[in-house]
Amino acid sequence: MKPIEQVYLKAKRLRIPVAIHFDLTYRCHQRCLHCYLPETWRRGEGPVQELGTNEVIGILEQLAAAGTFFLTFSGGEILLRDDLFTILEHARRLNFSTSLMSSGTLGLDEAKVGRLKDLGIGEMLFSLYSAEAAVHDRVTGNPGSFARLCGTVEACRSRGIYVVFNCLAMGLNYKEIMALKEFGDRYESNVRLDDHLAPRWDRRPHHPDLPLTDEAREELDQVRRNVEPRRAEPLTVPQDFEDEDESCSAAFCMAYISPQGEVWPCLEIPWTCGNLTREKFLDIWNDSAELNRVRQVVISEYSGEELVCHYLRRTGAIPKTS
């Protein structure tokens, strides 16, 4: 077992929230075909006001006190937060290992990339949907997004910032896995391929061309088994972490925070367990009935043969289309 996996295993056993995914905004300038966020939210029209700068900083201080070390900031498009660098400066003072998720198509000029390097950003995670500009731009609904992404990636690599590409396998792009790997190799970067199309939060169906058919999924699995990561990644959340009991880590050593301060077990389990505008993080982490329900499911009910979020939807604990 790798040292980083030992850290996660110990944190899980002790129920220390070592890794937090923190969405700072749901606003986004792109209109990705597969996005689970409602259109009005991406336009900045809901659901309620985002946390202010001081509120975010206060939450970071609570997370540091609770034992969090790995912190991933995301959105929406995180670069739409005007106070992002103020937040990152505070995160550095608190000694988090910080990663950012972004489309790579907005506002990251060379000066800002230099600031990210100076702030010790561990890695930049960029959304990549195809090695072909036309397909990528079709998915994002943002003409020119592929070219802008490539420019941002080159700026990050020139500064020595490690880059990871997050790709969702869909009907439009699942045959491109080898081309995506070659694209990642060009930048000495790994491509993380996910085949889980998250249900839309407004309960509307996805476009029929997006879900993978059983045949497509089988073809994808056969190819991806032969694709090894380019190299070991820096300190970050292990993407294929499996501990001795192979159970879910949500609510044990990982959690999600929304732009409005809601705490969920993880992004895939949309249960509001508390709100950090009214409660302290450790009070929620230790005492939330919803978090304890997830823990109970994982320990006593969940077989481990499927993702716990899928299990909860299948059993009706959370809506299938939430």
C-alpha positions as CSV (number, residue, x, y, z in Angstrom):
1,M,0.0,0.0,0.0
2,K,1.3,3.5,-0.9
3,P,2.0,5.9,1.9
4,I,-0.7,8.2,0.7
5,E,-3.2,5.4,0.9
6,Q,-2.1,4.6,4.4
7,V,-2.9,8.2,5.4
8,Y,-6.4,7.8,4.0
9,L,-6.9,4.4,5.6
10,K,-5.9,5.8,9.0
11,A,-8.1,8.9,8.5
12,K,-11.0,6.7,7.6
13,R,-10.6,4.5,10.6
14,L,-10.4,7.5,12.9
15,R,-13.2,9.4,11.0
16,I,-11.0,12.4,10.3
17,P,-12.2,14.6,7.4
18,V,-8.8,14.6,5.7
19,A,-10.1,15.5,2.2
20,I,-12.7,18.1,1.3
21,H,-14.2,19.0,-2.0
22,F,-15.3,22.7,-1.8
23,D,-17.4,24.2,-4.6
24,L,-17.0,28.0,-4.3
25,T,-19.6,28.7,-7.0
26,Y,-22.1,27.1,-9.3
27,R,-21.7,29.9,-11.9
28,C,-20.2,28.9,-15.2
29,H,-19.7,30.5,-18.6
30,Q,-19.8,27.1,-20.4
31,R,-22.9,25.1,-21.2
32,C,-21.6,21.5,-21.1
33,L,-24.0,19.0,-22.5
34,H,-23.6,16.6,-19.5
35,C,-23.6,19.2,-16.7
36,Y,-25.8,18.2,-13.7
37,L,-26.3,21.8,-12.6
38,P,-29.5,23.6,-13.5
39,E,-29.1,26.2,-16.2
40,T,-30.3,29.0,-13.9
41,W,-27.7,28.1,-11.3
42,R,-24.9,28.3,-13.9
43,R,-26.2,31.8,-14.8
44,G,-25.9,32.8,-11.1
45,E,-29.6,32.8,-10.3
46,G,-29.6,30.4,-7.5
47,P,-30.2,28.5,-5.3
48,V,-29.2,31.1,-2.7
49,Q,-26.4,33.6,-2.2
50,E,-22.8,32.2,-2.4
51,L,-20.6,32.3,0.7
52,G,-18.7,35.6,1.1
53,T,-14.9,35.8,1.3
54,N,-14.8,36.0,5.1
55,E,-17.3,33.1,5.4
56,V,-15.1,30.9,3.2
57,I,-12.0,31.9,5.2
58,G,-13.8,31.1,8.5
59,I,-14.7,27.6,7.1
60,L,-11.1,27.0,6.0
61,E,-10.0,27.7,9.6
62,Q,-12.6,25.2,10.9
63,L,-11.4,22.6,8.4
64,A,-7.8,23.0,9.4
65,A,-8.8,22.5,13.0
66,A,-10.8,19.4,12.1
67,G,-7.8,17.7,10.5
68,T,-8.4,18.4,6.8
69,F,-5.3,18.4,4.7
70,F,-6.3,17.8,1.0
71,L,-8.5,20.6,-0.2
72,T,-10.0,20.7,-3.7
73,F,-11.7,23.9,-4.9
74,S,-14.1,23.7,-7.7
75,G,-17.4,25.0,-9.2
76,G,-19.0,25.8,-11.7
77,E,-16.1,27.7,-13.0
78,I,-13.9,28.6,-10.1
79,L,-12.2,31.5,-11.9
80,L,-15.5,33.4,-11.7
81,R,-14.8,34.0,-8.0
82,D,-13.2,37.5,-7.9
83,D,-11.8,36.6,-4.4
84,L,-10.2,33.3,-5.5
85,F,-6.6,34.4,-4.9
86,T,-7.5,35.9,-1.5
87,I,-9.0,32.5,-0.5
88,L,-5.9,30.6,-1.9
89,E,-3.6,32.8,0.1
90,H,-5.4,31.9,3.3
91,A,-5.4,28.3,2.3
92,R,-1.7,28.4,2.0
93,R,-1.2,30.0,5.4
94,L,-3.2,27.1,6.8
95,N,-0.9,24.6,5.1
96,F,-3.5,22.8,3.0
97,S,-2.5,20.7,0.0
98,T,-4.6,22.6,-2.5
99,S,-5.9,21.6,-5.9
100,L,-8.1,23.5,-8.3
101,M,-10.6,22.2,-10.8
102,S,-11.4,24.4,-13.8
103,S,-12.3,24.4,-17.5
104,G,-9.0,26.1,-18.2
105,T,-10.8,28.6,-20.5
106,L,-11.3,31.7,-18.4
107,G,-8.9,34.2,-17.0
108,L,-5.8,32.1,-16.3
109,D,-3.2,34.3,-18.1
110,E,0.5,33.9,-17.4
111,A,0.6,36.3,-14.5
112,K,-2.2,34.4,-12.7
113,V,-0.6,31.1,-13.4
114,G,2.6,32.5,-11.8
115,R,0.6,33.5,-8.7
116,L,-0.8,29.9,-8.5
117,K,2.8,28.6,-8.6
118,D,3.9,31.0,-5.9
119,L,0.9,29.9,-3.8
120,G,2.0,26.2,-4.0
121,I,-1.0,24.8,-5.8
122,G,-0.4,21.1,-5.9
123,E,-2.2,20.4,-9.2
124,M,-4.6,21.9,-11.7
125,L,-7.4,19.6,-12.8
126,F,-8.8,20.6,-16.2
127,S,-11.9,19.2,-17.9
128,L,-11.1,17.5,-21.2
129,Y,-13.7,15.8,-23.4
130,S,-11.8,15.1,-26.6
131,A,-8.5,15.4,-28.3
132,E,-10.3,17.0,-31.2
133,A,-11.3,20.6,-30.9
134,A,-14.6,20.2,-32.6
135,V,-15.8,17.4,-30.3
136,H,-14.5,19.2,-27.1
137,D,-16.2,22.5,-28.1
138,R,-19.5,20.7,-28.9
139,V,-19.5,19.2,-25.4
140,T,-18.7,22.5,-23.7
141,G,-21.0,24.6,-25.9
142,N,-18.2,27.1,-25.9
143,P,-16.5,27.7,-29.3
144,G,-12.8,28.0,-29.0
145,S,-12.7,26.3,-25.6
146,F,-10.3,23.6,-26.7
147,A,-7.7,26.1,-28.0
148,R,-8.0,28.2,-24.8
149,L,-7.6,25.1,-22.6
150,C,-4.4,24.1,-24.5
151,G,-3.0,27.6,-24.0
152,T,-3.7,27.4,-20.2
153,V,-2.2,24.0,-19.9
154,E,1.0,25.1,-21.6
155,A,1.2,28.1,-19.3
156,C,0.8,25.8,-16.3
157,R,3.4,23.3,-17.4
158,S,5.9,26.0,-18.3
159,R,5.6,27.1,-14.6
160,G,6.0,23.5,-13.4
161,I,2.4,23.1,-12.2
162,Y,1.3,19.5,-12.4
163,V,-1.8,19.1,-14.7
164,V,-4.4,16.4,-14.6
165,F,-7.2,16.0,-17.2
166,N,-10.6,14.9,-16.0
167,C,-12.6,13.3,-18.8
168,L,-16.1,11.9,-18.7
169,A,-16.7,9.0,-21.1
170,M,-19.9,9.5,-23.1
171,G,-21.4,8.3,-26.3
172,L,-19.8,11.2,-28.1
173,N,-16.2,10.4,-27.1
174,Y,-15.7,7.0,-25.6
175,K,-13.7,5.7,-28.6
176,E,-11.0,8.3,-27.9
177,I,-9.4,6.8,-24.9
178,M,-6.1,6.2,-26.6
179,A,-6.1,9.6,-28.2
180,L,-6.8,11.1,-24.8
181,K,-3.9,9.2,-23.3
182,E,-1.6,10.5,-26.0
183,F,-2.8,14.0,-25.4
184,G,-2.0,13.7,-21.7
185,D,1.4,12.2,-22.5
186,R,2.2,15.3,-24.5
187,Y,2.0,17.4,-21.3
188,E,3.4,14.6,-19.0
189,S,-0.1,14.5,-17.4
190,N,-2.5,11.8,-16.5
191,V,-6.0,11.5,-17.9
192,R,-8.6,10.4,-15.3
193,L,-11.5,8.8,-17.2
194,D,-14.9,8.6,-15.5
195,D,-17.8,6.7,-17.0
196,H,-20.5,7.9,-14.5
197,L,-22.9,10.4,-16.0
198,A,-24.3,12.2,-13.0
199,P,-28.1,12.7,-12.9
200,R,-29.1,16.3,-13.5
201,W,-30.2,18.0,-10.4
202,D,-33.2,19.5,-12.1
203,R,-34.4,15.9,-12.8
204,R,-34.4,16.5,-16.5
205,P,-33.1,13.7,-18.7
206,H,-29.7,13.9,-20.4
207,H,-29.5,14.1,-24.2
208,P,-29.9,10.5,-25.5
209,D,-26.5,10.6,-27.2
210,L,-24.6,11.0,-23.9
211,P,-25.2,7.8,-21.8
212,L,-23.0,4.8,-22.7
213,T,-24.7,1.7,-24.0
214,D,-23.8,-1.6,-22.5
215,E,-21.8,-2.4,-25.7
216,A,-19.9,0.9,-25.5
217,R,-19.2,0.4,-21.8
218,E,-17.8,-3.1,-22.5
219,E,-15.6,-1.8,-25.3
220,L,-14.4,1.0,-23.1
221,D,-13.5,-1.3,-20.3
222,Q,-11.5,-3.6,-22.6
223,V,-9.4,-0.7,-23.8
224,R,-8.9,1.1,-20.4
225,R,-7.6,-2.0,-18.8
226,N,-4.5,-1.7,-21.0
227,V,-4.0,2.0,-20.3
228,E,-1.7,2.6,-17.4
229,P,-1.1,6.0,-15.8
230,R,1.9,7.8,-17.1
231,R,3.5,8.2,-13.7
232,A,2.7,8.5,-10.0
233,E,0.8,11.6,-9.2
234,P,1.7,14.1,-6.5
235,L,0.0,14.1,-3.1
236,T,-3.7,14.2,-3.8
237,V,-6.8,12.2,-3.3
238,P,-6.1,8.6,-4.6
239,Q,-8.4,8.1,-7.5
240,D,-8.6,4.3,-7.2
241,F,-8.1,4.1,-3.5
242,E,-9.3,0.8,-2.1
243,D,-8.8,0.0,1.5
244,E,-9.0,-3.4,3.2
245,D,-12.8,-3.5,3.3
246,E,-13.3,-1.7,0.0
247,S,-16.1,0.5,1.4
248,C,-17.0,4.0,0.6
249,S,-15.0,6.9,2.2
250,A,-17.8,9.4,2.0
251,A,-18.6,10.7,5.6
252,F,-15.6,8.8,6.9
253,C,-12.7,10.8,5.7
254,M,-14.2,12.8,2.8
255,A,-17.0,15.3,2.5
256,Y,-18.4,18.0,0.2
257,I,-19.2,21.7,0.8
258,S,-21.5,23.7,-1.4
259,P,-21.1,27.3,-2.4
260,Q,-23.9,28.1,0.1
261,G,-22.1,26.3,3.0
262,E,-24.1,23.1,3.0
263,V,-22.2,20.0,4.0
264,W,-22.9,16.7,2.2
265,P,-21.4,13.3,2.6
266,C,-20.0,13.7,-0.9
267,L,-20.9,15.3,-4.2
268,E,-22.8,12.2,-5.3
269,I,-24.9,12.0,-2.1
270,P,-26.9,15.2,-2.1
271,W,-28.1,15.0,1.5
272,T,-27.8,18.3,3.4
273,C,-26.2,17.4,6.7
274,G,-25.8,20.9,8.1
275,N,-25.0,24.4,7.0
276,L,-21.8,26.2,7.9
277,T,-23.5,29.6,8.0
278,R,-25.3,28.5,11.1
279,E,-23.3,25.5,12.5
280,K,-19.7,24.6,13.1
281,F,-18.1,22.0,10.8
282,L,-17.0,19.6,13.6
283,D,-20.5,19.7,15.1
284,I,-21.9,18.7,11.8
285,W,-19.2,16.1,11.2
286,N,-19.6,14.5,14.6
287,D,-23.3,14.8,15.2
288,S,-25.2,15.0,11.9
289,A,-27.9,12.3,11.7
290,E,-27.5,12.2,7.9
291,L,-23.8,11.7,8.0
292,N,-24.2,9.0,10.6
293,R,-26.9,7.3,8.4
294,V,-24.4,7.1,5.6
295,R,-21.8,5.6,7.9
296,Q,-24.4,3.1,9.1
297,V,-25.3,2.1,5.6
298,V,-21.6,1.6,4.7
299,I,-20.9,-0.5,7.8
300,S,-24.0,-2.6,8.1
301,E,-26.0,-2.6,4.9
302,Y,-23.8,-1.8,1.9
303,S,-22.3,-4.8,0.1
304,G,-19.5,-3.0,-1.7
305,E,-20.5,-4.4,-5.1
306,E,-21.6,-0.9,-6.3
307,L,-21.0,2.7,-5.5
308,V,-22.7,3.6,-2.2
309,C,-24.5,6.6,-4.0
310,H,-25.9,4.1,-6.5
311,Y,-27.0,1.8,-3.6
312,L,-28.7,4.7,-1.9
313,R,-30.6,5.7,-5.1
314,R,-31.6,2.1,-5.8
315,T,-33.0,1.6,-2.4
316,G,-34.9,4.9,-2.5
317,A,-32.9,6.5,0.3
318,I,-32.1,9.4,-2.1
319,P,-34.0,10.1,-5.3
320,K,-32.7,8.4,-8.4
321,T,-32.7,11.7,-10.3
322,S,-31.4,14.0,-7.6
